[in-house]
Amino acid sequence: MSSVELIPAPVVRAACGNISYMTLYRWLNGSCDPRTGKVTPPVSDFPRPRMINKRRYWVRAEVEQFMLAHKAG
């Protein structure tokens, strides 16, 4: 049985360059500017979290793969 390392949101934020909670939210959900009506879609290839006891956890390998893909591009 393989072990999957799960990491919480603060660790994900640090791994992604110390992004804010709001940036993480926007990467997951997208956003809409109420003043201009501009809709920004979510980042499609950002890994989805697993919910455990109402807390979000990501698979470390998925986050690292996302970061490598975006550093190369």
C-alpha positions as CSV (number, residue, x, y, z in Angstrom):
1,M,0.0,0.0,0.0
2,S,1.5,3.3,-1.0
3,S,1.5,6.3,1.3
4,V,0.3,9.7,0.0
5,E,1.6,12.8,1.7
6,L,-1.1,15.3,2.2
7,I,-0.2,19.0,2.9
8,P,-2.5,21.7,4.3
9,A,-3.2,25.1,2.7
10,P,-0.4,27.1,4.5
11,V,2.2,24.6,3.1
12,V,0.7,24.8,-0.4
13,R,0.7,28.6,-0.3
14,A,4.4,28.6,0.7
15,A,5.3,26.1,-2.0
16,C,3.6,28.3,-4.6
17,G,5.7,31.3,-3.7
18,N,4.0,32.5,-0.5
19,I,0.7,33.3,-2.3
20,S,-2.2,34.7,-0.2
21,Y,-5.3,32.8,0.8
22,M,-7.2,34.9,-1.7
23,T,-4.9,33.9,-4.5
24,L,-5.3,30.3,-3.6
25,Y,-9.1,30.8,-3.5
26,R,-9.0,32.4,-7.0
27,W,-6.9,29.6,-8.4
28,L,-9.5,27.1,-7.2
29,N,-12.7,29.0,-7.9
30,G,-12.0,31.8,-10.3
31,S,-13.2,35.4,-9.6
32,C,-15.4,38.1,-10.9
33,D,-14.6,41.8,-10.6
34,P,-17.9,43.5,-9.5
35,R,-16.8,46.9,-10.9
36,T,-15.9,45.7,-14.4
37,G,-17.7,42.4,-14.6
38,K,-14.5,40.8,-15.8
39,V,-14.6,37.0,-15.1
40,T,-11.4,35.2,-14.5
41,P,-11.7,31.4,-14.7
42,P,-10.0,29.1,-12.1
43,V,-6.6,27.8,-13.0
44,S,-7.6,24.6,-14.7
45,D,-4.5,22.4,-14.0
46,F,-4.2,23.4,-10.3
47,P,-4.7,20.3,-8.2
48,R,-8.0,20.0,-6.3
49,P,-7.8,19.6,-2.6
50,R,-9.2,16.7,-0.5
51,M,-11.6,17.7,2.3
52,I,-10.9,16.1,5.6
53,N,-12.8,17.3,8.6
54,K,-13.8,20.5,6.7
55,R,-10.1,21.3,6.0
56,R,-8.4,21.3,2.7
57,Y,-5.4,19.1,2.0
58,W,-3.4,18.6,-1.2
59,V,-1.3,15.7,-2.4
60,R,2.3,17.0,-2.2
61,A,3.3,15.3,-5.5
62,E,0.4,17.0,-7.4
63,V,1.4,20.4,-6.1
64,E,5.1,19.8,-7.0
65,Q,4.1,18.6,-10.5
66,F,2.0,21.8,-11.0
67,M,4.9,24.0,-9.9
68,L,7.4,22.3,-12.1
69,A,5.0,22.6,-15.1
70,H,4.5,26.3,-14.5
71,K,8.2,27.1,-13.9
72,A,9.1,25.4,-17.2
73,G,6.4,27.3,-19.1
